[in-house]
Amino acid sequence: MTSTLSIAVIGAGYWGPNLARNFRSSEHWDLAAICDLDRARAEKLATSLGGIPVVTDLADVLADSSIDAVAIATPARTHHPIAMAALRAGKHVVVEKPLADSRELGEAMVREADERGLVLMADHTYCYTPAALRIRELVEAGELGDILFIDSVRINLGLIQPDVDVFWDLAPHDLSIMDFVLPGGLQTASVAAQGADPLGAGKACIGYLSMPLANGGVAHVHVNWLSPTKIRQVVIGGSRRTLVWDDLNPQQRLSVYDRGVDLAQQSATDRTAATVSYRLGDTWSPALPEREALSAMAAEFAASITEGRPARTDGRAGLRVLSALEAARGSLAQNGAPFAVTASPN
């Protein structure tokens, strides 16, 4: 890429400042504007970045032909209308998680981008961490073997969101990681969800998701706003090796264990008879570069535009995550019974 692209960040609240800072420092982007209904909040952010133009009317951003793209960091319920308006104005779009607040609206966004030949990208931030990129490489290379299970835990004493439950707030991170590292993305037939609201907040504050994977494997996600301790951990168990990602351990974020269980069939006719043996091998930790994930995300957004290709976490990746979240919503309504996942369009 020989020239920079121009972008406006929509929303100067919780996540907008992180996006603005990374687009401001990116060699691929010129941060053209901060747009927020709260001018004082937008001006504070703009000043901290060296004096970025501030806009309070989205229409002004969309009417500016010099702006190539927008980054949306607003409440989930507003993602669809803002993204659709931006796409219709000819802007490429990156949207913070989740892509939309329903699968149907997410599909409309993907269709609109396809029809206009524009890039629609989901800001699945964790997918751009050095750890997630390394895990994807290890899985693709067959270092873990067949994936038997994924166990993901994301708990902390967190902010109870006013518009979404703990599933829609935290689980998109875990689901997007699974979608990113699994060959072919997150392909599951159903989701079983159990949630609890012990505070009487009117929404689930603690949640558990279970999903079947290929080859008889299973994925499990635990999310919690009420835990006094903070844990961000993903365990991926394979037929050859098991990997542990501890995101809060900067000295050893990834550990690969050459340990597991082997079953030796005793009889070709009696498949229920097997000898169990335990494999106890070495443990090693891959070296990882220290790099901010959002910086890599910004570079990928620019590359997908200039190269005319889908982003690694494109709108369809966002749809796969939305499909799992909507199935979780359906399962909660059926007291935790498995709820079928609607297949995403190709």
C-alpha positions as CSV (number, residue, x, y, z in Angstrom):
1,M,0.0,0.0,0.0
2,T,1.5,3.3,-1.1
3,S,-1.1,5.7,0.1
4,T,-3.2,6.0,3.3
5,L,-6.9,5.6,3.6
6,S,-9.2,8.1,5.5
7,I,-11.4,6.9,8.3
8,A,-13.9,8.4,10.8
9,V,-14.5,6.8,14.2
10,I,-18.2,6.8,15.2
11,G,-18.6,6.8,18.9
12,A,-16.3,8.2,21.6
13,G,-17.5,6.2,24.5
14,Y,-15.9,3.0,25.9
15,W,-14.3,1.4,22.8
16,G,-14.1,4.4,20.4
17,P,-11.0,5.8,22.1
18,N,-9.1,2.6,21.5
19,L,-10.1,2.4,17.9
20,A,-9.3,6.1,17.4
21,R,-5.8,5.8,19.0
22,N,-4.9,2.9,16.8
23,F,-6.2,4.4,13.5
24,R,-4.4,7.6,14.5
25,S,-1.1,5.8,14.9
26,S,-1.4,3.5,11.9
27,E,0.7,4.1,8.8
28,H,-2.2,2.9,6.7
29,W,-4.8,5.3,7.9
30,D,-5.5,9.0,8.3
31,L,-8.0,9.6,11.1
32,A,-10.2,12.2,9.6
33,A,-12.9,12.7,12.3
34,I,-14.3,11.7,15.6
35,C,-18.2,11.6,15.5
36,D,-20.3,11.5,18.6
37,L,-23.5,13.1,19.7
38,D,-21.7,14.3,22.9
39,R,-19.5,17.1,21.5
40,A,-17.6,17.5,24.8
41,R,-16.7,13.8,25.0
42,A,-15.6,13.8,21.3
43,E,-13.5,16.9,21.8
44,K,-11.8,15.5,24.8
45,L,-10.8,12.4,22.7
46,A,-9.8,14.5,19.7
47,T,-7.6,16.7,21.8
48,S,-5.8,13.7,23.4
49,L,-4.9,12.6,19.8
50,G,-3.4,15.9,18.8
51,G,-6.5,17.7,17.5
52,I,-8.7,15.6,15.3
53,P,-11.8,17.2,13.7
54,V,-15.0,16.7,15.7
55,V,-18.4,16.0,14.1
56,T,-21.7,15.6,15.9
57,D,-23.9,14.7,12.9
58,L,-23.3,11.4,11.2
59,A,-24.7,12.8,8.0
60,D,-21.8,15.1,7.7
61,V,-19.3,12.2,7.9
62,L,-21.3,10.2,5.3
63,A,-21.5,13.2,3.0
64,D,-17.7,13.7,3.0
65,S,-16.3,12.1,-0.1
66,S,-12.8,12.2,1.2
67,I,-13.6,9.7,4.0
68,D,-13.1,6.1,2.7
69,A,-14.4,4.2,5.8
70,V,-16.0,4.4,9.2
71,A,-15.3,2.5,12.4
72,I,-18.5,2.0,14.5
73,A,-18.1,1.9,18.3
74,T,-21.7,2.6,19.5
75,P,-24.3,0.5,21.4
76,A,-25.1,-2.8,19.6
77,R,-28.7,-1.8,18.8
78,T,-27.3,1.1,16.6
79,H,-24.8,-0.9,14.6
80,H,-27.2,-1.9,11.9
81,P,-28.7,1.5,11.1
82,I,-25.3,3.3,11.2
83,A,-23.6,0.6,9.1
84,M,-26.3,0.5,6.5
85,A,-26.2,4.3,6.1
86,A,-22.4,4.2,5.8
87,L,-22.5,1.4,3.2
88,R,-25.1,3.2,1.2
89,A,-22.9,6.3,1.3
90,G,-20.1,4.2,-0.3
91,K,-18.0,3.8,2.9
92,H,-16.2,0.6,4.0
93,V,-17.2,-0.4,7.5
94,V,-15.7,-2.0,10.5
95,V,-18.0,-2.7,13.5
96,E,-17.1,-3.5,17.1
97,K,-18.5,-6.8,18.4
98,P,-21.2,-8.0,18.1
99,L,-21.8,-7.2,14.4
100,A,-25.5,-6.4,15.1
101,D,-28.1,-7.1,17.8
102,S,-29.8,-9.8,15.7
103,R,-28.7,-12.3,13.0
104,E,-31.4,-11.0,10.6
105,L,-29.9,-7.4,10.8
106,G,-26.4,-8.8,10.4
107,E,-27.4,-10.6,7.2
108,A,-28.8,-7.4,5.8
109,M,-25.5,-5.6,6.5
110,V,-23.5,-8.4,4.7
111,R,-25.8,-8.3,1.7
112,E,-25.6,-4.6,1.4
113,A,-21.8,-4.7,1.5
114,D,-21.7,-7.5,-1.1
115,E,-24.0,-5.7,-3.5
116,R,-21.9,-2.5,-3.3
117,G,-18.5,-4.2,-3.4
118,L,-17.5,-2.8,0.0
119,V,-15.6,-4.3,2.9
120,L,-17.7,-5.1,6.0
121,M,-15.5,-6.2,8.8
122,A,-16.2,-7.3,12.4
123,D,-13.8,-6.0,15.0
124,H,-13.2,-9.4,16.7
125,T,-10.2,-7.9,18.5
126,Y,-8.9,-11.1,20.1
127,C,-8.5,-12.7,16.7
128,Y,-5.7,-10.2,16.0
129,T,-3.7,-11.0,19.1
130,P,-0.3,-12.7,18.5
131,A,-1.6,-15.6,20.7
132,A,-4.7,-16.2,18.5
133,L,-2.7,-15.9,15.3
134,R,-0.2,-18.5,16.6
135,I,-3.0,-20.9,17.8
136,R,-4.5,-20.7,14.3
137,E,-1.2,-21.6,12.8
138,L,-0.7,-24.6,15.1
139,V,-4.2,-25.9,14.4
140,E,-3.8,-25.5,10.6
141,A,-0.5,-27.3,10.8
142,G,-2.1,-30.2,12.7
143,E,0.1,-29.8,15.7
144,L,-2.8,-30.4,18.1
145,G,-4.4,-33.1,16.0
146,D,-8.2,-33.4,15.8
147,I,-9.9,-30.9,18.1
148,L,-11.7,-32.9,20.9
149,F,-12.8,-30.0,23.1
150,I,-12.6,-26.3,23.7
151,D,-13.1,-24.8,27.2
152,S,-13.2,-21.0,27.4
153,V,-13.6,-19.0,30.6
154,R,-14.1,-15.2,30.7
155,I,-15.1,-14.0,34.1
156,N,-14.5,-10.9,36.2
157,L,-16.3,-8.3,38.4
158,G,-17.6,-6.5,35.4
159,L,-19.9,-3.7,34.4
160,I,-23.5,-4.9,34.1
161,Q,-24.5,-3.6,30.7
162,P,-27.8,-1.8,30.3
163,D,-28.8,-3.2,27.0
164,V,-27.4,-6.7,26.7
165,D,-26.9,-9.8,28.9
166,V,-23.6,-11.4,29.8
167,F,-23.8,-13.7,26.8
168,W,-24.0,-10.8,24.3
169,D,-21.4,-8.8,26.2
170,L,-18.6,-11.3,26.8
171,A,-19.3,-14.5,24.8
172,P,-18.7,-12.8,21.4
173,H,-15.0,-12.8,22.3
174,D,-14.9,-16.5,23.0
175,L,-17.1,-17.4,20.0
176,S,-15.0,-15.3,17.6
177,I,-11.8,-16.9,18.8
178,M,-13.3,-20.4,18.1
179,D,-14.5,-19.2,14.7
180,F,-11.0,-17.9,14.0
181,V,-8.9,-20.9,15.0
182,L,-11.1,-23.7,13.9
183,P,-10.7,-24.9,10.3
184,G,-13.8,-23.7,8.4
185,G,-14.8,-21.5,11.3
186,L,-17.3,-22.1,14.1
187,Q,-19.6,-24.8,12.7
188,T,-22.0,-26.2,15.3
189,A,-25.5,-27.6,14.9
190,S,-26.9,-26.4,18.2
191,V,-26.3,-24.4,21.4
192,A,-27.4,-25.2,24.9
193,A,-27.3,-22.2,27.2
194,Q,-27.9,-21.8,30.9
195,G,-28.0,-18.4,32.6
196,A,-28.6,-17.0,36.0
197,D,-29.7,-13.6,37.4
198,P,-29.0,-13.8,41.1
199,L,-29.0,-10.0,41.5
200,G,-32.4,-9.5,39.9
201,A,-30.9,-7.3,37.2
202,G,-33.4,-8.4,34.6
203,K,-30.8,-10.2,32.5
204,A,-28.4,-13.1,32.8
205,C,-25.3,-12.1,34.7
206,I,-23.7,-15.6,34.7
207,G,-23.9,-17.9,31.7
208,Y,-22.7,-21.2,30.3
209,L,-22.8,-22.3,26.7
210,S,-22.3,-25.8,25.3
211,M,-21.9,-26.6,21.6
212,P,-21.2,-29.9,19.7
213,L,-18.2,-29.8,17.4
214,A,-17.1,-32.1,14.6
215,N,-15.9,-35.6,15.3
216,G,-17.8,-35.8,18.6
217,G,-16.0,-32.9,20.2
218,V,-17.6,-30.2,22.4
219,A,-17.0,-26.5,23.1
220,H,-17.9,-24.9,26.4
221,V,-18.0,-21.2,27.3
222,H,-18.3,-19.7,30.8
223,V,-19.0,-16.0,31.2
224,N,-19.6,-14.1,34.4
225,W,-20.0,-10.5,35.5
226,L,-20.0,-11.3,39.2
227,S,-16.6,-13.1,39.8
228,P,-14.2,-11.3,42.2
229,T,-11.3,-12.8,40.2
230,K,-10.5,-12.2,36.6
231,I,-9.8,-15.1,34.3
232,R,-9.3,-15.1,30.6
233,Q,-8.4,-18.6,29.6
234,V,-9.0,-20.9,26.6
235,V,-8.1,-24.6,26.7
236,I,-8.0,-26.4,23.3
237,G,-7.7,-30.2,23.6
238,G,-6.5,-32.1,20.6
239,S,-5.9,-35.8,19.8
240,R,-2.1,-35.1,19.7
241,R,-1.6,-32.1,22.1
242,T,-3.5,-29.7,24.3
243,L,-3.0,-25.9,24.3
244,V,-3.7,-23.4,27.0
245,W,-4.0,-19.7,26.4
246,D,-3.8,-17.7,29.6
247,D,-4.3,-14.1,28.4
248,L,-3.5,-12.6,31.8
249,N,0.0,-14.2,31.9
250,P,2.2,-12.0,29.7
251,Q,5.3,-14.2,30.6
252,Q,3.7,-17.4,29.2
253,R,0.4,-16.7,27.4
254,L,0.5,-20.0,25.5
255,S,1.5,-23.4,26.8
256,V,1.4,-26.6,24.6
257,Y,1.2,-29.9,26.5
258,D,2.2,-33.1,24.8
259,R,0.0,-35.0,27.3
260,G,-3.3,-36.8,26.8
261,V,-5.2,-40.0,26.8
262,D,-4.8,-42.8,24.1
263,L,-7.3,-45.5,23.6
264,A,-6.0,-48.8,22.0
265,Q,-8.8,-51.0,20.7
266,Q,-8.5,-54.5,22.0
267,S,-10.7,-56.1,19.4
268,A,-11.8,-55.3,15.9
269,T,-15.3,-56.7,16.6
270,D,-15.7,-55.3,20.1
271,R,-15.4,-51.5,19.8
272,T,-16.5,-51.0,23.4
273,A,-13.4,-52.7,24.8
274,A,-10.3,-50.4,24.9
275,T,-7.1,-50.0,26.9
276,V,-6.5,-46.6,28.3
277,S,-3.0,-45.2,28.3
278,Y,-1.8,-41.8,29.4
279,R,0.8,-39.9,27.4
280,L,3.1,-37.7,29.5
281,G,5.4,-35.6,27.3
282,D,7.0,-32.2,27.2
283,T,5.4,-28.8,27.7
284,W,6.6,-25.8,25.7
285,S,5.7,-22.2,25.3
286,P,5.8,-20.6,21.8
287,A,7.5,-17.2,21.6
288,L,5.1,-14.4,20.8
289,P,5.7,-10.9,19.7
290,E,4.4,-8.0,21.8
291,R,1.9,-6.2,19.5
292,E,-1.4,-4.5,20.2
293,A,-4.2,-6.4,18.6
294,L,-6.1,-3.3,17.4
295,S,-3.0,-2.2,15.5
296,A,-3.1,-5.5,13.5
297,M,-6.8,-5.2,13.1
298,A,-6.5,-1.7,11.5
299,A,-3.8,-3.0,9.2
300,E,-6.0,-5.9,8.1
301,F,-8.9,-3.6,7.4
302,A,-6.7,-1.4,5.2
303,A,-5.3,-4.5,3.4
304,S,-8.7,-6.0,2.7
305,I,-9.8,-2.7,1.1
306,T,-6.7,-2.2,-1.1
307,E,-6.4,-5.8,-2.1
308,G,-10.1,-6.2,-2.7
309,R,-10.6,-9.3,-0.5
310,P,-12.6,-10.2,2.6
311,A,-11.0,-9.4,5.9
312,R,-10.0,-12.3,8.2
313,T,-12.9,-11.4,10.4
314,D,-15.3,-10.3,7.7
315,G,-19.1,-9.9,8.0
316,R,-19.7,-13.6,7.6
317,A,-17.5,-14.3,10.6
318,G,-19.6,-11.9,12.5
319,L,-22.7,-13.7,11.3
320,R,-21.4,-17.1,12.6
321,V,-21.0,-15.5,16.0
322,L,-24.4,-14.0,15.8
323,S,-25.9,-17.3,14.9
324,A,-24.5,-18.9,18.0
325,L,-25.7,-16.0,20.2
326,E,-29.2,-16.2,18.8
327,A,-29.3,-19.9,19.4
328,A,-28.2,-19.3,22.9
329,R,-31.1,-16.8,23.3
330,G,-33.4,-19.5,22.0
331,S,-32.0,-22.1,24.4
332,L,-32.5,-19.8,27.4
333,A,-36.1,-19.3,26.4
334,Q,-36.5,-23.1,26.4
335,N,-34.9,-23.5,29.9
336,G,-31.5,-24.6,28.5
337,A,-32.6,-27.2,25.9
338,P,-30.3,-27.3,22.8
339,F,-31.5,-24.8,20.2
340,A,-30.6,-25.3,16.5
341,V,-28.1,-22.9,14.9
342,T,-29.3,-21.3,11.7
343,A,-26.7,-21.9,9.0
344,S,-25.0,-18.8,7.8
345,P,-25.0,-17.9,4.0
346,N,-21.9,-18.6,2.0
